[in-house]
Amino acid sequence: MAEAVRWDKRGARINAISPGIVITPLAKDELTGPRGEGYRHMIELCPVGRAGSPDEVGSVGALLMGQDGAFITGSDFLMDGGVTAAYWYGELAPTKP
């Protein structure tokens, strides 16, 4: 957000995209690796019930860089299929003692 204020003086908009698990070759390795069961469980319990695609991340990037996103600056787009929400409010929330 602070950088959006600074870079505005140069005519730039500053945003961030924070993706969750996106199916790439690296993610495929992680999903079949030693921590794969935990990742798969996380994906199953998130609100959308699946991982993201590179095209979905690209679509958000295109929005932010295009004219349709001209009013957006200083924002962080969390696109994790609701995993973070599930950790805070859903079935992925840590159990309380």
C-alpha positions as CSV (number, residue, x, y, z in Angstrom):
1,M,0.0,0.0,0.0
2,A,2.8,2.4,0.9
3,E,4.5,1.8,-2.4
4,A,1.3,2.6,-4.2
5,V,1.5,6.1,-2.7
6,R,5.1,6.5,-3.7
7,W,4.8,5.1,-7.2
8,D,1.7,7.2,-8.0
9,K,4.1,10.1,-8.4
10,R,5.5,8.2,-11.4
11,G,2.1,7.4,-12.8
12,A,2.3,3.7,-11.8
13,R,-0.2,1.5,-10.0
14,I,1.2,-1.0,-7.5
15,N,-0.7,-4.2,-6.7
16,A,0.3,-7.8,-5.6
17,I,-1.1,-11.2,-6.4
18,S,-0.8,-13.8,-3.6
19,P,-1.7,-17.2,-5.1
20,G,-2.2,-20.3,-3.1
21,I,-1.4,-23.7,-4.7
22,V,-1.4,-23.4,-8.4
23,I,-0.9,-26.5,-10.5
24,T,2.6,-26.2,-12.0
25,P,5.3,-28.8,-12.3
26,L,6.6,-27.7,-8.9
27,A,3.2,-28.0,-7.3
28,K,2.7,-31.5,-8.8
29,D,6.0,-32.5,-7.2
30,E,4.9,-31.1,-3.8
31,L,1.5,-32.9,-4.0
32,T,3.2,-36.2,-4.5
33,G,6.1,-35.6,-2.1
34,P,6.5,-36.1,1.6
35,R,4.1,-33.3,2.5
36,G,1.7,-34.1,-0.3
37,E,-1.0,-35.5,2.0
38,G,-1.2,-32.3,3.9
39,Y,-1.4,-30.2,0.8
40,R,-4.1,-32.4,-0.7
41,H,-6.1,-32.2,2.6
42,M,-5.8,-28.4,2.5
43,I,-7.1,-28.3,-1.1
44,E,-10.0,-30.7,-0.3
45,L,-11.2,-28.6,2.6
46,C,-10.9,-25.2,1.0
47,P,-14.1,-23.6,-0.2
48,V,-13.5,-24.1,-3.9
49,G,-12.1,-27.6,-3.3
50,R,-9.4,-27.5,-5.9
51,A,-6.0,-25.9,-6.7
52,G,-5.7,-22.9,-9.0
53,S,-4.4,-22.8,-12.6
54,P,-1.7,-20.6,-14.1
55,D,-4.4,-19.2,-16.4
56,E,-6.5,-18.0,-13.4
57,V,-3.5,-16.2,-12.0
58,G,-2.8,-14.7,-15.4
59,S,-6.4,-13.5,-15.6
60,V,-6.1,-11.5,-12.4
61,G,-2.8,-10.1,-13.7
62,A,-4.5,-9.1,-17.0
63,L,-7.2,-7.4,-15.0
64,L,-4.7,-5.5,-12.9
65,M,-2.6,-4.4,-15.9
66,G,-5.5,-3.6,-18.2
67,Q,-7.9,-0.7,-18.5
68,D,-10.6,-2.6,-16.5
69,G,-8.3,-2.4,-13.5
70,A,-7.3,1.2,-13.8
71,F,-8.9,2.2,-10.5
72,I,-7.1,-0.6,-8.5
73,T,-3.9,0.3,-6.7
74,G,-2.4,-0.6,-3.4
75,S,-4.2,-3.9,-3.2
76,D,-3.1,-7.5,-2.5
77,F,-5.2,-10.1,-4.3
78,L,-5.3,-13.3,-2.2
79,M,-6.3,-16.0,-4.6
80,D,-6.0,-19.2,-2.7
81,G,-9.4,-20.8,-3.3
82,G,-10.4,-19.8,0.2
83,V,-7.6,-21.8,2.0
84,T,-6.8,-18.8,4.2
85,A,-10.5,-18.4,5.0
86,A,-10.8,-22.1,5.9
87,Y,-7.8,-21.7,8.3
88,W,-9.4,-18.7,10.0
89,Y,-13.1,-19.8,10.0
90,G,-13.5,-23.3,8.6
91,E,-12.4,-26.9,8.9
92,L,-8.7,-26.1,8.6
93,A,-8.7,-23.9,11.7
94,P,-6.4,-25.2,14.4
95,T,-8.1,-26.8,17.2
96,K,-8.3,-24.8,20.4
97,P,-7.1,-26.4,23.7
